[in-house]
Amino acid sequence: MRQLAGLLIATTLLAAPLRPAAAETMLGLSVPREHAYWIGDVLTHRAILALPEGYQLDRSTLPRPRSVTYWLDLKDVAVSPVKGADEQALEITTRYQTFYAPLEPKRREVPAYLIRLNGPDGFRDLEVPAWSFVTSPIRPILAPASPGELRPDDRYAPIDARRAQIATVVSALLGLVGLLGLAWHQAWPPFHRRVARPLTAAYRQVCRVARSGQEDRLRLVCLALHRGLDGAFKRPLLGADLDSFLAARSEFVPLQAPLQQFFAISGALFFAAPNAQDQAASDIALSEAPMLEIVDLAKRLAAVERGRL
């Protein structure tokens, strides 16, 4: 009924003849019901505005959403044209929310607000009048509030969670066993086996000895590289066995010349006659070139072993 009444008012206003310049602006109101409101309810108020010809609503004068009073908030303001109207007509919709908690039914008033219309004759101010509603308490003030008025607690039954706990533990153990099996099958750590890399270990030992500054470091460097070559050949590797080694490990063929030079230096140091061995060792020790060649050879052998060369 309230919406029908508002529509009839709007229709009447829009049908009324307006004088072009001096006609009064027509305003129709559609207010909410007057009663049966409680704290937190939202109230929607509509004002239907019929404008004289040439006049426009100054939207900057519309009220802004805000706290109107300590018990009332303006939540939203919207303006829309009235559908099906022959004249220029607007509908201003304001939504309020009440936070008033009365001790007994009480009438509260929503304050008026001013809007401005701009037209060919200047501007005119129009007041949307105040309106009121009745708000009620949530419960009667004299209602009993003693602990005896409270409902008793519901009976509860304890839940036996032991079966669920056991199932959780068993599921976790099965998951762990499955994960261990997958790690073993995929050779993930700690079930993986590292490929033996004797030449890489020899290169590290060669670098440590070369930086040590010992007097016989050239002999120690040669010994370290010999141990690495023996590990790669699976048995002691002598100079005479070099061709067999390269035939079994073809990846080291590009290093044939440096290997032959290494065995020549090693033979002069370890396998020459006593007098010739001392002379060879003395000649080799006078130069750093053999040391650098052996370190470079060890580095290249380790790189080939790791597939990086």
C-alpha positions in Angstrom: 0.0 0.0 0.0 2.9 2.4 0.9 4.5 1.8 -2.5 1.2 2.3 -4.3 0.6 5.6 -2.4 4.0 6.8 -3.4 3.4 6.0 -7.0 0.0 7.8 -7.0 1.7 10.9 -5.5 4.4 10.8 -8.1 1.9 10.4 -10.9 -0.2 13.3 -9.6 2.9 15.5 -9.3 4.1 14.7 -12.8 0.7 15.3 -14.3 0.3 18.8 -12.6 1.0 21.7 -15.0 4.1 23.7 -14.1 4.7 27.3 -15.0 8.0 27.7 -16.9 9.9 30.1 -14.6 8.0 30.8 -11.4 6.3 27.4 -10.8 7.1 25.8 -7.4 9.0 22.6 -7.5 6.7 19.6 -6.7 7.9 17.1 -4.2 6.3 13.8 -3.3 7.4 11.6 -0.4 7.3 7.9 0.1 8.2 7.2 3.8 8.7 3.8 5.4 6.2 2.3 7.8 6.0 4.2 11.1 6.4 1.3 13.6 7.9 -2.2 14.2 11.6 -1.2 14.1 14.4 -2.6 16.2 18.0 -1.7 16.7 20.0 -2.4 13.5 17.0 -2.1 11.1 17.4 -0.3 7.8 14.9 2.3 6.7 14.4 3.4 3.1 13.0 6.8 2.3 12.1 8.1 -1.2 11.5 11.6 -2.4 10.1 12.1 -5.9 11.1 15.4 -7.3 9.3 17.0 -10.3 11.5 19.8 -11.7 10.4 22.9 -13.6 11.6 23.2 -17.1 15.2 24.2 -17.3 16.1 23.3 -13.7 18.6 20.7 -12.7 19.4 19.1 -9.3 22.8 20.1 -7.9 24.0 16.7 -6.8 26.7 18.2 -4.7 24.0 19.3 -2.2 22.8 15.8 -1.6 23.5 14.5 1.9 26.7 12.3 2.1 26.7 8.9 3.8 27.7 9.6 7.4 26.7 9.3 11.0 23.7 11.6 11.3 23.4 11.3 15.1 24.8 9.0 17.7 22.0 6.5 17.0 21.4 7.0 13.2 23.7 6.4 10.2 23.0 7.5 6.6 24.2 4.4 4.7 23.5 5.3 1.1 22.1 8.0 -1.2 21.0 7.3 -4.8 19.3 9.4 -7.5 17.6 7.9 -10.5 15.1 9.2 -13.1 11.5 8.2 -12.8 10.6 5.7 -15.5 7.6 6.6 -17.7 7.4 10.2 -16.6 6.5 12.8 -19.3 8.1 15.6 -17.3 11.6 15.8 -15.8 11.4 13.8 -12.5 14.0 12.3 -10.2 13.7 9.8 -7.3 16.1 10.5 -4.4 16.5 7.3 -2.3 18.1 7.5 1.2 18.8 4.5 3.3 19.2 4.9 7.1 20.2 2.4 9.8 19.1 2.9 13.4 21.2 1.9 16.3 18.9 3.2 19.0 18.1 0.7 21.8 15.0 2.1 23.6 13.8 0.8 27.0 10.2 1.2 25.7 8.6 2.0 22.3 9.7 5.4 21.3 9.3 7.7 18.3 12.5 9.0 16.8 12.7 11.7 14.1 15.0 11.6 11.1 16.1 15.2 10.4 15.3 17.1 7.2 18.0 18.0 4.6 18.3 20.7 2.0 19.0 20.3 -1.7 19.6 23.0 -4.3 18.2 23.3 -7.8 20.0 25.3 -10.5 18.0 26.9 -13.3 17.8 29.9 -15.7 16.5 32.2 -12.9 19.4 31.2 -10.5 19.1 28.7 -7.8 16.5 27.7 -5.3 16.8 25.6 -2.1 14.3 22.9 -1.4 13.9 21.1 2.0 13.1 17.4 2.1 11.1 17.4 5.4 11.8 15.4 8.5 10.0 12.2 9.2 9.6 9.9 12.1 9.3 6.2 13.1 8.6 4.2 16.2 11.4 1.9 17.5 10.9 -0.8 20.1 13.1 -2.6 22.6 14.3 -6.1 21.7 12.7 -7.5 24.9 10.5 -6.0 27.5 12.3 -4.1 30.2 10.6 -6.1 33.0 11.5 -9.5 31.5 13.4 -11.7 34.1 17.1 -11.9 33.6 18.2 -14.2 36.5 20.4 -17.2 35.9 17.4 -19.4 36.7 15.7 -18.2 33.5 18.5 -19.6 31.3 18.0 -22.8 29.5 19.9 -25.8 30.8 23.0 -26.9 29.0 22.4 -29.6 26.4 23.6 -33.1 27.4 26.8 -34.1 25.7 28.3 -37.5 25.0 32.1 -37.9 24.9 33.6 -39.0 21.6 36.1 -41.9 21.7 38.9 -40.7 19.4 41.2 -43.7 20.0 40.3 -45.5 16.7 40.8 -42.3 14.7 44.1 -41.7 16.4 45.3 -45.2 15.7 44.2 -44.9 12.1 46.1 -41.7 11.8 49.3 -43.2 13.2 49.0 -46.3 10.9 48.3 -44.1 7.9 51.4 -41.9 8.7 53.6 -45.1 9.1 52.3 -46.5 5.8 53.0 -43.2 4.1 56.6 -43.1 5.6 57.2 -46.7 4.4 55.9 -45.8 1.0 58.1 -42.8 0.8 61.2 -44.8 1.9 60.4 -47.4 -0.8 60.1 -44.7 -3.4 63.4 -43.1 -2.3 65.1 -46.5 -2.5 63.6 -47.3 -5.9 64.6 -43.9 -7.3 68.0 -44.0 -5.6 67.3 -40.7 -3.7 69.6 -39.8 -0.8 70.5 -41.6 1.4 70.1 -44.7 -0.8 72.1 -43.3 -3.7 75.6 -44.5 -4.6 78.0 -41.9 -5.8 80.1 -43.0 -8.8 83.7 -43.4 -7.9 85.8 -40.5 -9.1 89.4 -41.3 -8.4 90.8 -38.7 -10.8 88.7 -35.9 -9.2 90.0 -36.9 -5.8 93.5 -37.0 -7.3 93.1 -33.4 -8.7 92.1 -32.1 -5.3 95.1 -33.8 -3.7 97.4 -32.4 -6.4 96.1 -28.9 -5.8 96.7 -29.2 -2.0 100.2 -30.5 -2.5 101.1 -27.9 -5.2 100.1 -25.1 -2.8 101.9 -26.6 0.2 105.4 -25.3 -0.6 107.2 -28.6 0.4 110.6 -29.4 -1.1 109.6 -32.7 -2.7 106.2 -31.6 -3.7 106.8 -32.5 -7.3 107.2 -36.2 -6.3 104.1 -36.0 -4.1 102.1 -34.4 -6.9 103.2 -37.2 -9.3 102.3 -39.9 -6.7 98.8 -38.4 -6.2 98.1 -38.4 -9.9 99.5 -41.9 -10.2 97.0 -43.0 -7.5 94.1 -41.4 -9.5 95.2 -43.1 -12.7 95.5 -46.5 -11.0 91.9 -46.1 -9.6 90.6 -45.2 -13.1 92.4 -48.2 -14.7 91.3 -50.5 -11.8 95.0 -51.7 -11.5 98.4 -50.0 -11.4 98.9 -48.0 -14.6 102.5 -47.9 -16.0 103.7 -46.1 -19.0 103.7 -49.3 -21.0 100.0 -49.8 -20.2 99.0 -46.3 -21.5 97.7 -47.6 -24.8 95.6 -50.3 -23.1 94.2 -47.6 -20.7 93.2 -45.3 -23.6 91.7 -48.2 -25.5 89.5 -49.1 -22.5 88.7 -45.4 -21.6 88.4 -43.7 -25.0 87.2 -40.5 -23.4 90.8 -39.8 -22.3 92.3 -40.2 -25.9 92.4 -36.4 -26.4 94.8 -36.2 -23.4 97.3 -38.8 -24.8 100.1 -36.4 -25.4 100.0 -34.8 -21.9 99.7 -38.3 -20.3 102.9 -39.4 -22.2 104.7 -36.3 -21.0 103.6 -37.0 -17.4 104.9 -40.6 -17.5 108.2 -39.3 -19.0 108.5 -36.8 -16.0 107.5 -39.5 -13.5 109.9 -42.1 -15.1 112.8 -39.6 -14.8 111.9 -38.9 -11.1 111.2 -42.5 -9.9 112.7 -45.0 -12.3 116.1 -43.6 -13.6 119.4 -44.9 -12.4 120.5 -43.4 -9.1 123.0 -40.9 -10.5 120.7 -40.1 -13.5 117.7 -39.9 -11.2 119.3 -37.3 -9.0 120.4 -35.3 -12.0 116.9 -35.5 -13.5 115.3 -34.5 -10.3 117.6 -31.6 -10.0 116.9 -30.4 -13.5 113.1 -30.7 -13.1 113.1 -28.9 -9.8 114.8 -25.9 -11.3 111.6 -25.1 -13.3 108.0 -24.7 -12.3 106.8 -25.8 -15.8 106.5 -29.6 -14.9 104.4 -28.7 -11.8 102.0 -26.5 -13.8 101.7 -29.1 -16.5 100.8 -31.9 -14.0 98.3 -29.7 -12.2 96.7 -28.8 -15.6 96.6 -32.4 -16.6 95.0 -33.4 -13.3 92.4 -30.8 -13.8 91.6 -31.9 -17.4 91.4 -35.6 -16.4 89.0 -34.7 -13.6 86.8 -32.7 -16.0 86.7 -35.6 -18.4 85.8 -38.0 -15.6 82.8 -35.8 -14.6 81.7 -35.4 -18.2 82.5 -31.7 -18.4 85.1 -31.8 -21.1 
